[in-house]
Amino acid sequence: MILDPVQKSPALRRIVTGVAGAATILLAVTACTGSGTPADSSSPVRGGTLTYASGDAEPTCLDPHVGGNYPQALLATQYIEELVGLDDDGRPTPELATEWTTSDDGKTLTFTLRDDVRFTDGTPFDAAAVVANIEHVQDPATASSTGYLALQSIERATATDDHTVTLSLSRPDAALLESFSQPWVGMESPKALEREQATNCESPVGTGPFAVTGWKHGDRVTLERNTAYTPLAGSTTKPRLDGLTWRFLPDSTSRYAALQSGQVDVIDNAQPDQLKAASAKGSIRDLDAPRPGASNRLELNSGHGVFRDEAVRTAFIAAAEIDPGLQSLFLGTAKRSYSVLSSVEPTSYADESLFAYDPSEAERLLDEAGWKTNSDGVREKDGKTLTVTFPVSTNQSVPAERSLFQQIQASEAEVGIQVRLQELDLSSWYAALAKNQYDVVSAPYTKVGPDVLRILYDSASITPAPSGYFANLAQLDDPALDELLEKASQTSDASERADLVEQAQKAILESRTVLPLYDQQNHFLYRSAVHGISTTSVSTPWFGTAWVAR
């Protein structure tokens, strides 16, 4: 089967021209064809530095192969590129690979590579580099999580010639091309990968429009323009900015004030009131770029503690009052979800009937399960209180979301369920999950395509990746679901895959191990002087053709 989209669908990036809610994000080929003219008719200028301020956790390593979280992807997008991209319909498009073929049995994937690209350390991009990158992601010593899970089907990567790579797979993998569009499996200099991991974490080397030149921990990363950059997918546009300054400002008020004053040009993790203040013609504008993969949801740990009982899980879900808090705290900037998948995923399936707020039903279920209310209003059974531990990452949950969790805590208390919220920094949060010290958790997960379901809910994902992180936090162990997910991952028939994915989602939602909340919030506020921002397959902003009118 030949998969060559070169003539059919050139890679597109979303070029930002205003507030997303006002339908002012324009699909254009500016980043890929080099036309260089944003839709507002302003003339692009060269030079200057764009300053970005992040409220996400500062990465512990700038190499996205190591671990593999979203803060890494935000940064790595600027200096690391991928074998393929995705068009607006989610179809793979050429990037560092120009074309690819899949064998009839689906177990051999062959890439033809560009022959005119170099890494910023001068190393040629070639087949040997691709092999080195795949082996690096799969090496347990790398301690990869996201990338490791995405490339599990690859048994061997072989450089057939200088610019051809053949991948031998253990099974057909319908999601593999989607996976290769993600920065967590992006291409890095094989020469740089030979360094000590600590050194590569400080200054990974890619082929992108910028190169890392410094990292002042706790403060900022500096990047400079790659003067030898080779534009991909037929583009001729070179980077316009001299560089980027990537600051870490965890306080949302300070971050927004810096944007208002012009000290920074773009921020992430904006608060709802800040988003509401943005306007299409104002000095501050909003890029709403919902992430692919899973929705924001609560995972109920069915392999541990009180949530091993489905009746208790069902009661918890029925007692969770979400809508009033979502409306009041998010000011209309977040839409309630009833699906485990993000709404940007075409195969997303929702069932609102499973998540109605019904405290009377919750009380009935708990009574029948033998949980009786004590004098303190907390349910007890066999001398144990009905207490659930809920660790919250302060780096990944914005204040509005943490307030929503507090309102859910209050509604659970009304039926006698005691929720213990534990606000933790990111490293402590990961440690709590690794030690199985949680009953319920909110764990964002970004991956292109519905194969995210296999990573999150296949029983094999209860086993930790080399990083120590295990993705199946619901600890869902259902052989029938595993079979559905396996079939969906292997079929090349789009209709059959969609049907299997829907069946899998129904099984996950009906297991009562997941409580969907809303789509992953992914807003970026930027000054009106900033032009030409675009977004990637994982909805990170890309500044390769951006410019600032000073």
N, C-alpha and C positions, 0 to 999 in steps of 0.2 A: 504494500500500500504506500503510495507516494504522498507525502505531506509537504507540499511546497507552496506556501502562500505568497511568494514574492510578487507575482503579477496580480494577484487577486486583492490583497488587502495590505497596503503599506502600514507600517507601525505608526500609530497615532499617540500623541500625548495630549492631555487636556490642558489647554492654555487658559490661564486665569485672566479674566478681564473685569471681574466685579463680584458682587454678592451671589453666591450660589443659589440661595433661595429665590432670587429674582431671575433665575435662568440666564445668568450672565457668564457662566462658564461655557466656553466655546470649544467645540471639537475642531482642531485645526492641525495642519501639518507643519506649522512653523518650526517645531523642534526637530522635524525629520527631513524637511525639504530645504530648510535654510532660507525661506522667503523673508524671515526676519522682521515681519511687520505685524505687531499685535493689532487686535481688532479696534483699539481706540485711536488709531491713526497717528499716534505719537511716534516720532522718529527714534529708533534705538540709539543709545549712546554706549560707548565702550569705556571701561575703566571703573574705578571705585571698588569699594568693598561693601558687600551686603552683610548685615549683622542679624543673626537669627538667635532668638532666645527660647530655650526649651524648658518646660516645666516637668518633663519626664525625667526619670532617674538618669543620672550621668552613667554612661556605660562603664563597666569595669574593664572592657576590652573593646577596641575599635575594629577588631576583626570579626565580622558577623558570622564567620564559621564557628567561632567559639561561643557556646551557649546559643544565642540566636533570638534576641527579643526586639521589640519595636523601636526602642531608643537607638539600638545599633543600626537598624534599617534606615532610620531618619538620616543619620550621618553618612552611612556607607553608600547610600544612593548617590552621593555627590562624587565619590571617587572609585566606585566599583560598578562594573557593568555585567550584564548577564548574556547567556547564549541566545535567549529568545526574549521577545516582548509579547505583549498581548494587545490586540486591537479592541475597539469598543464593544465588540460582541464576545470578547473573551477568547478569540482564536489566536494561536501562536503566530508570531511574526518575526522576521529576521532581526537579529541584533549582532552579536559576535559570530553567530552561525548564520550562514547564508541560505542553507536548505537542509533538509533531513529526510530520511526514509525509514520506514518501519517494516520489518519482515512480515510475511504473511501470518506467521504464528504469534506475532506481537512481542517476541522475546529478544529481538535485536533492533537497536536504534542506532542509526549512523548519521553523524553530523558532518557537513562540509563547512569549513571555517573561513573567515576572512583572512587574507594574507598580507594586509597592509596596516595592522594595528600593533602597537607596542605598549608595554606597561611603562609607567612614569619613571622606572629605574632603567629604561632602555631595553629590557628583556623582550624578545619577540613574543607576541601572542600566537601560539601554535597548538598542535594536537598534544604535544608533550605537556604543555601548560594545563590544558583541560584535564588530562589524566591526573596530573599532580594535584589539582584542585579537588577532584572527586575523591581521590585517596585521602586528602587532608580532611575533608568533611567526614569521611567514614572512619578515620582513625580514632579509636577510643581515646587516645591521648589528647586529641583536640578538644574533647569534652563538648561536642556539638549536641544540640537538642533539635531545634527546628530544621536545620539542614540535614542532620542525620536521619530524622524521621521521613523527610521528603525524598531521600535517595535510597531508601531501604531495598528497593527492587533491583538495584544495580549490583551484579555479582562481580563484574570485571569491566574495566575501561581500557581500551587498547588504541594506541596511536597507529592507525593503519598506514598513514603517510604523514608528511609534515602538516597537512591541513585537513585531515580526515580522522575522526574519532569514532570507534565502534563500541557501543555499550552492550554487553551481554546481560540480560535480565533473568531473574529467577522466575518471573511471571510477567504476563502482559501488564502494563501499567499505563492506564488511560490518562493519569494525572501527571505523568513525568514531565511532559513539555510545559505544562502549567507551572510545575515546581521550578523548572529552570528559568523562569522569569523573575524569580525572587532573589533579593540581595543576600539572603542567608546561604545561597549556593552560587553567589557571584564569583567572577574570575579574579584571582589575585596572582601577582608575580610569583612563579615557582622559585625564583631566586630568593625572594623575600620570605617565602614560606619555609625555607631551609634555616632561617634564623631561629633563635630561641623564641618560644611562644611569647614571653614577656616583651621582647623587642618588637615582634610583629604586632602585638596588641597595641603598642604605642604608635606605630606608624605603618599600617598596612598599605600595600602598594597595588593599585588597580590601573585600569585603562581609562577612567572617567575624566570628566572635564576639569576636575580639581584634584589636588594632591595634598595629603596631610603634611604640614610642616612643623606643627608643634602642638603640645597638649599640656596646659597648665591645669593640673588636676584640681577639681573643685571650682573651677572658674570657666575655662574655655578651651576649645580646639581651634586652631587656625589652619586654613587651607588656602593654597595659591592656585592660580589658573595653570592648567596643563597646556603649555604653549605648543606642545606637539600633538594635541588631541586630534584624533580621527573621528569625525562625526559618523554616526551609524545610520543604517536604513536609508541611504540615498541623500542624506542631509549634507549641506556644505557649511552650516553655521558653526563657527567656532565660539567658545565661551566669551562672553562680553565683559564679565566682571573680572577685576584683577584677583579677587579672592573672596573668601567667606570667613567671618568670625562667628563661631558657634558657641554661644554663651549658655551657661546653666543657671537659671534663675527659678528656683523652686516655688517662691512665693508668687501666687497669681496676681495679687494687687501690684506688687513691684514690677512684675513682668509687663502688665498692661500699662502701667504708668510710663515705663521705659519706651513702649511703643508710641504712646501719645506724645511724648516729648521728643521723639525722633532719635532717641539713643539706640533703638533697635528698629529693624525694618519688618521683621516677621516674627510672630510668636505662635506657639502651639498651646494646647490645653487651656483655651480661653473659657472663662466662666459664662453661664447663660446670660447674665445681664450685659456682659461685654459683647456677646454675639448679637443681642437684640439692638445694641447701640450702633452696630455696623450698618452702613448703607451703601448702595451702589454708586452714589455720587459723592459720598463723604470722604473724609480724610483717612478713615480706617474701613477696610473692606474684609469680607469673610469668604474664605474658600472652604466650602463644605465638601469633604472628600471621604464619604463613608468607606470603611475598610471592608475588604472581602473576607470570607471565612465565616467565623461564628459570630452570633449576636452577643451583646452583653447579657450575661445570664448568671444565675446562681447554680452551682453544682452541689448536689446533695450526696454526701459520701455514703454510698450503699454498702461499702465493704467494711464499715467501722461504726461502732457505737449505736446510738438509737436509730439511725437512719437505715440500719439493716432491715428494719420493719417497714414494708411498703405502706402500711396504714399510717405510720407516723410521718413518712415523707409526704403522703397525700394530704394529711392534716396540716402540715407546715405550709404547703403550697396554697391550700384553701384559706389559711389564716393570714397570708401575706397581702396586706393592702398596699397596692403599688400606685394605682392611677392618680389619686389626689396628690401624692408627693411628687410624682413625675411631672404633673402639670404645674404645681406651684414652685417647685425647685428649679425646673429646667425651662420655665417660661415659654413653653411651646417649641423649644429647640430640639427636643428629643421625642421620637414617636414610639409608643408602646409596641413591643414585639411579642409575638406568640409563636415564634419559630426559633429553632436552634441555630439557623443560618442567618447571616446578614441579608437584608432585603436586596442588596445589590447582586446577590447570587441568583441567577435565573431559576434554579431548581429549588429555591426556598419554599418550604411547606409550613403553613401555620394552622393551628387549631385553637381558637380562642376559647372554646367550650371547656377545655381542660384546665383553664387558669382563672376561673371566676372567683372573686372574693366571696367566701362563704364561711364565716366564723362558726355558724351553727353546725354546719357539716363537719368542720374541724373538731369541734367539741364532741360530736357524736362519735367520730372515728376514734378519738383518744379515749373516750369512755369505754368503748367496746374493746379497745386494745389493753384495757386495765390500768390506764394512767388516771389517777384520781387527784383532785386539787387539794393541796394542803392549806394550812392557815395563812400562809404567805401568798397564796394565789398561784403557786407553782405546782405543776403536775408531778406526782411521785408514783413509783412502782417498784416493789421489792426493795424498798429502802433507798432508791436512787431517784434523784430529781431529773426531770426532763430538761436537760441543759444541752444546748448545742454551741459549740465553739466556732466562731466566725472570724478568722484572721483577715485583715484588710490591708492591702498594700497602699500606703499613703502616696507612693510615687505613681501608681497606676490609676487610682480612684480620685477624681477631682472632688473638691469640697461638696459640690451639689450631690454627687453620688454617695458620698459618705453620709450626708444628711438623709438621703433616701434610705440607706441601710438602717439608720437610727429609727426612722419611721416604721420600717418593716419590723425592727426589734420591738417597737411599742405595740404593733398590731399582733405580733406573736404572743406577747405577754398577756393580751386580753383573753387568750384561750388557755393560758397556763404554760406556754413554752418559753423557757428562759434562754435568751440569746446573749451570748457573751462576745461582744465585738472587741477585737484586739487590733489596734492600729499599729502597724509595723512598717519599718523601712523595707526596701525591696529584698535585701539579702536575708533579713530575719524572716520575711514572709516566705521566701523560697525554702528556708530551713524548716519552717513549721510544716510546709507541705511534704517535704522529704521525710520528715519524722512521723507523718500521718497524724499530725496534731491539729486536725480540723474536722468539723462535721459539715460545714457549708462554706463555700468560697466563691468569690467572683474572680474568674481567671480569663482575661481577654486572650484570644488566640487568633492570629491573622495568618491565613494561608489562602492562596488563590484557588478557587474551585471547591466543589462539594467533597473532594477527597479529605477535607479537614475533618469530616465525620469519622473517617477511618482512624485518623490520628487521635481524635478525642475520645472515641467510644469503642473501638475494637479492644477486646480483652487483652491483646498483646501489649497495648499501651499502658497497662498497669505496671509493667516492668519498666524501670527507669532507663532513659537514654544514657549515653556515656557521661553527660553533664550532671546526672543525678536527678534530673527532672522527669517526672512521668506525666504524660498528657491526659490520661484517662482519670481525671480527678473525681468523677462520679463513681469510679471503680465499678463500672457497669460490666458485668460478665454474663453475656448472653450469646450462646453458640449460634442461635438463629440469626441474631443481628450480625455477628461476625461473618456469617455466610453471605448475607446481603451486601455487606460492605466489601467483601472480597470480590464478589461478582461485579459490583459497580466499578471497582478499581480496574478490572480486567477487560471489560467490554469496550469495543471501539464503536459500538452502535449508540449514537447519541440518545435516541428515543428509549432504548432499553436501559441505558445508564440513568436517565431521568426518572424512569419508573422505579428502578431499584433504590435510587436515592430517596425518593418519596416514601417508599416502604420503610426504609431505614429510619427516616425522620419520625414517622409515625411510631415505630417501635421505641425510639429514644424518648419521645414525649410521653408516651403511655407508660414508660417505666417509672415515671414520677421521680426521676433523679435530676431533672433539669427544670429550672424556673426561669424562662426568658424574661428579660426586662425591657431592653431597647437596643437599637442598633449601636454598634460601637461608635462613640462620639469621636469625630476626627475633623475638627475645625482648625483652620489656620487663619489668624488675623494678620493683615499686612497693610502697610501704608500705601496710599494711592500713588505715591511716586515709584512704587515697584511695579515692574511690568514683566511679562513673559515667563512667569512661573508655570510649570507644568507638573503633572502628577504621574506616578508610576503604577505598575500593576498592583502594588500593595498600598497605593494611595499615599505614598510619601511625596512631599514636594521636591521637585528637581529644578536646580538653578542653572543648568547648563546653557540655557539661552536667555536667562533673566538679565535685566538691567535696571538701574535706578536713576531716575531723573532728579539730580541734586539741585 
